Amino acid sequence: MMICDAQIHLWAKGTPSAHHRQEPFSKEQALALMDEAGVNRAMIHPVMWDPDSNELAVEAVQAHPDRFAIMGWFYLDRAEGKTLIETWAQRPGMKGLRFYFNEPRMQSWPTDGTMDWLWPACERLGLPLSLAAANFLPVVGQIAERHPGLKLIVDHMGVPRASAGEAAYRNMPQLLALAKHPNIGIKTTGQAVCSAEAYPFRDIHPHLKAVYDAFGPQRMFWGTDITRQHCSWKQCITLFTEELPWLKGEDLELVMGRAYCDWVGWK
């Protein structure tokens, strides 16, 4: 079974978000842990706190094109973005774009018109778009309806940032309502850290099952956001491969990597 982690971060400097490990995380460290756990591939999501993280990701892809690919980013309120995006897919390893909105000035971007140009541009260019959309899930549905050719991914099952326990899943009704749009997929990244229990984190199993039931294995993508987890990469794998009795066979293969690679065009 091919296992592809739908989200990791690499960085060499800067101050990470408080919920991530505070030391740098290199491609060499990632590869060693991936090999130990049995992860075949990982999608790098560059970070804002290291201004050179896009370049670090490209270096990783150039050194290991069979192991890494990239969902890149740039500041959307800068004019050069509209030019950059036209040749984005020509950059090494780029499979699409991913945006998150941690800085205060960014939080209104999905609804104040700043991103209105992005949706049709990504649809036209065939660029999948991954979004930390916990605060605007209904808007994602509106975008999906207006742009049916645009492949959208909701990060972290719509869990709000820095949430834990049952309160982390307060957006589940809004998330599940998005299943009617066939161009929306869901990343299950970061879920172990939401659990209030020890491994195998049984309190989050019902939420994983709800996403599986609503979106199916073709639109449910396994991953870790490993630098944020309090468990091992191997445990993040076996949570899905050994602890969810309803996830078996071809469906398991889809969720663990094949569906995500198909979604973003990583052959």
C-alpha positions as CSV (number, residue, x, y, z in Angstrom):
1,M,0.0,0.0,0.0
2,M,1.3,3.4,-1.0
3,I,1.2,5.8,1.9
4,C,1.2,9.6,1.2
5,D,1.1,12.1,4.0
6,A,-1.1,15.0,2.8
7,Q,0.6,17.6,4.9
8,I,4.0,18.2,6.4
9,H,6.1,21.4,7.0
10,L,9.8,22.0,6.5
11,W,11.6,25.1,7.8
12,A,15.1,26.3,8.8
13,K,14.5,29.5,10.7
14,G,11.9,31.8,12.2
15,T,9.6,31.3,15.1
16,P,7.0,28.5,14.5
17,S,3.4,28.7,15.6
18,A,3.2,27.8,19.2
19,H,1.5,24.4,18.6
20,H,4.3,23.2,16.3
21,R,7.7,21.9,17.4
22,Q,10.0,24.9,17.9
23,E,13.2,23.5,16.4
24,P,13.8,23.5,12.6
25,F,12.6,20.5,10.6
26,S,14.7,19.6,7.6
27,K,14.1,17.3,4.7
28,E,16.7,14.9,6.1
29,Q,14.8,14.7,9.4
30,A,11.5,14.2,7.5
31,L,13.0,11.4,5.3
32,A,14.5,9.5,8.3
33,L,11.2,9.5,10.1
34,M,9.2,8.7,7.0
35,D,11.5,5.7,6.3
36,E,11.1,4.5,9.9
37,A,7.3,4.7,9.8
38,G,6.8,3.5,6.3
39,V,5.6,6.7,4.6
40,N,6.3,6.7,0.9
41,R,5.5,10.3,0.1
42,A,4.7,13.6,1.7
43,M,3.2,16.9,0.5
44,I,5.2,19.9,1.8
45,H,3.2,22.9,2.8
46,P,5.6,25.9,3.1
47,V,5.2,28.1,6.2
48,M,4.9,31.8,6.8
49,W,7.4,32.0,9.7
50,D,10.3,31.0,7.4
51,P,10.4,33.4,4.4
52,D,12.5,30.9,2.5
53,S,10.2,27.9,3.0
54,N,9.1,27.8,-0.6
55,E,12.7,27.5,-1.7
56,L,13.4,24.8,1.0
57,A,10.5,22.8,-0.4
58,V,11.8,23.1,-3.9
59,E,15.2,21.9,-2.8
60,A,13.6,18.9,-1.2
61,V,11.7,18.0,-4.3
62,Q,14.8,18.4,-6.5
63,A,16.8,16.1,-4.2
64,H,13.9,13.6,-3.8
65,P,11.3,14.0,-6.5
66,D,9.9,10.5,-5.7
67,R,9.3,11.4,-2.0
68,F,8.1,15.1,-1.9
69,A,5.8,17.4,-3.7
70,I,4.5,20.9,-2.8
71,M,1.4,22.9,-2.2
72,G,2.9,26.3,-2.4
73,W,1.8,29.8,-1.2
74,F,2.4,33.5,-1.6
75,Y,0.9,36.6,-0.1
76,L,-2.5,37.1,-1.8
77,D,-2.6,40.9,-1.2
78,R,0.6,41.4,-3.3
79,A,0.0,42.2,-6.9
80,E,2.7,39.8,-8.1
81,G,0.6,36.8,-7.1
82,K,-1.6,37.2,-10.2
83,T,1.5,36.9,-12.4
84,L,3.1,34.1,-10.3
85,I,0.1,31.9,-10.6
86,E,0.2,31.7,-14.4
87,T,3.4,29.7,-14.3
88,W,3.0,28.1,-10.9
89,A,2.7,24.5,-12.2
90,Q,6.0,24.9,-13.9
91,R,7.8,25.3,-10.6
92,P,9.5,22.0,-9.4
93,G,7.1,19.7,-7.6
94,M,4.2,22.2,-7.4
95,K,0.9,20.4,-7.4
96,G,-1.3,23.4,-6.3
97,L,-1.6,26.1,-3.7
98,R,-2.4,26.1,0.0
99,F,-3.4,29.1,2.1
100,Y,-3.9,29.6,5.8
101,F,-4.8,32.8,7.6
102,N,-3.0,33.1,10.9
103,E,-2.1,36.8,10.6
104,P,-4.9,39.2,11.6
105,R,-4.8,41.1,8.3
106,M,-5.5,37.8,6.5
107,Q,-8.5,36.6,8.3
108,S,-11.0,38.6,6.2
109,W,-9.4,37.7,2.8
110,P,-11.8,34.8,2.0
111,T,-14.8,37.1,2.3
112,D,-13.6,40.7,1.6
113,G,-12.9,40.2,-2.1
114,T,-9.1,39.8,-1.7
115,M,-9.3,36.2,-3.0
116,D,-12.0,36.6,-5.6
117,W,-9.5,36.5,-8.5
118,L,-7.9,33.3,-7.2
119,W,-10.9,31.0,-7.6
120,P,-11.3,31.4,-11.4
121,A,-7.6,31.5,-11.9
122,C,-7.0,28.1,-10.2
123,E,-10.0,26.6,-12.0
124,R,-8.7,27.8,-15.4
125,L,-5.2,26.6,-14.7
126,G,-6.2,23.3,-13.1
127,L,-4.5,24.0,-9.8
128,P,-6.0,22.3,-6.7
129,L,-6.4,24.6,-3.8
130,S,-6.1,23.7,-0.1
131,L,-7.6,25.9,2.5
132,A,-7.4,26.3,6.3
133,A,-11.1,27.1,6.1
134,A,-12.4,26.4,9.7
135,N,-13.7,30.0,10.0
136,F,-15.5,30.1,6.6
137,L,-16.7,26.6,5.7
138,P,-20.0,27.8,4.2
139,V,-18.0,30.1,1.9
140,V,-16.1,27.1,0.6
141,G,-19.4,25.6,-0.5
142,Q,-20.3,28.7,-2.4
143,I,-16.9,28.8,-4.1
144,A,-17.3,25.1,-5.1
145,E,-20.7,25.8,-6.6
146,R,-19.5,28.8,-8.6
147,H,-16.4,27.0,-9.8
148,P,-17.2,23.3,-10.4
149,G,-13.9,22.7,-12.2
150,L,-11.9,23.8,-9.2
151,K,-10.6,21.1,-6.8
152,L,-10.8,22.3,-3.2
153,I,-9.4,20.7,-0.1
154,V,-10.5,21.6,3.5
155,D,-7.6,21.3,5.9
156,H,-7.7,19.4,9.2
157,M,-11.4,18.4,8.9
158,G,-12.4,22.0,9.5
159,V,-11.1,21.9,13.1
160,P,-10.5,25.5,14.4
161,R,-6.9,26.4,15.2
162,A,-5.6,25.4,18.7
163,S,-8.8,23.4,19.5
164,A,-8.9,20.1,21.4
165,G,-11.4,17.7,22.8
166,E,-15.0,17.5,21.6
167,A,-15.0,21.3,21.1
168,A,-12.6,20.8,18.2
169,Y,-15.4,19.3,16.2
170,R,-18.0,22.1,16.7
171,N,-17.9,22.8,12.9
172,M,-18.8,19.2,11.9
173,P,-22.3,20.0,10.7
174,Q,-20.9,22.7,8.4
175,L,-18.1,20.4,7.2
176,L,-20.4,17.5,6.4
177,A,-22.8,19.9,4.5
178,L,-20.0,20.4,2.0
179,A,-20.1,16.7,0.9
180,K,-22.8,17.6,-1.7
181,H,-20.1,19.4,-3.7
182,P,-18.1,16.7,-5.6
183,N,-15.1,19.1,-6.0
184,I,-14.4,19.3,-2.3
185,G,-12.1,16.8,-0.5
186,I,-11.2,16.7,3.2
187,K,-7.8,16.3,4.8
188,T,-7.8,14.4,8.0
189,T,-4.5,15.9,9.0
190,G,-3.8,16.9,12.6
191,Q,-6.6,14.9,14.3
192,A,-4.6,12.9,16.9
193,V,-3.7,16.1,18.7
194,C,-7.4,16.9,19.1
195,S,-8.0,13.8,21.1
196,A,-8.4,14.0,24.9
197,E,-7.4,10.3,25.2
198,A,-4.2,8.3,24.7
199,Y,-3.6,6.2,21.5
200,P,-5.6,4.9,19.7
201,F,-7.6,8.2,20.3
202,R,-11.0,6.5,20.4
203,D,-12.8,9.7,21.0
204,I,-12.1,11.0,17.5
205,H,-13.1,7.8,15.7
206,P,-16.7,8.8,15.3
207,H,-15.7,12.1,13.7
208,L,-13.4,10.2,11.2
209,K,-16.3,7.9,10.5
210,A,-18.7,10.8,9.8
211,V,-16.3,12.2,7.2
212,Y,-15.9,8.8,5.6
213,D,-19.6,8.3,5.4
214,A,-20.2,11.7,4.0
215,F,-17.3,12.1,1.5
216,G,-16.3,8.5,0.8
217,P,-12.8,7.2,0.5
218,Q,-12.1,9.1,-2.8
219,R,-12.4,12.5,-1.0
220,M,-10.9,11.7,2.4
221,F,-7.2,12.2,2.7
222,W,-4.9,10.9,5.4
223,G,-2.0,13.0,6.7
224,T,-0.4,14.1,9.9
225,D,1.0,17.7,10.1
226,I,3.6,15.7,12.0
227,T,5.5,18.6,13.6
228,R,2.3,19.3,15.6
229,Q,1.6,15.8,16.8
230,H,2.3,14.3,20.3
231,C,2.4,10.8,18.9
232,S,4.7,9.1,16.4
233,W,4.3,9.0,12.6
234,K,3.8,5.2,12.9
235,Q,0.9,5.7,15.3
236,C,-0.7,8.2,13.0
237,I,-0.6,5.5,10.4
238,T,-1.8,2.6,12.5
239,L,-4.7,4.7,13.9
240,F,-6.1,4.4,10.4
241,T,-4.7,1.0,9.2
242,E,-5.4,-1.0,12.4
243,E,-7.9,0.9,14.7
244,L,-10.8,1.7,12.3
245,P,-12.6,-1.5,11.6
246,W,-14.8,0.1,9.0
247,L,-11.8,1.2,6.8
248,K,-10.5,-1.8,4.9
249,G,-9.3,-3.0,1.5
250,E,-9.4,-0.6,-1.4
251,D,-11.1,2.1,0.7
252,L,-8.1,2.0,3.0
253,E,-5.6,2.3,0.1
254,L,-7.5,5.3,-1.2
255,V,-7.6,7.1,2.1
256,M,-4.0,6.4,2.9
257,G,-2.7,8.1,-0.2
258,R,-4.0,7.0,-3.6
259,A,-7.1,9.3,-3.5
260,Y,-5.0,12.4,-2.5
261,C,-2.4,11.7,-5.2
262,D,-5.2,11.4,-7.7
263,W,-6.8,14.6,-6.5
264,V,-3.7,16.7,-6.8
265,G,-2.3,15.0,-9.9
266,W,0.8,13.4,-8.3
267,K,1.3,10.4,-10.5
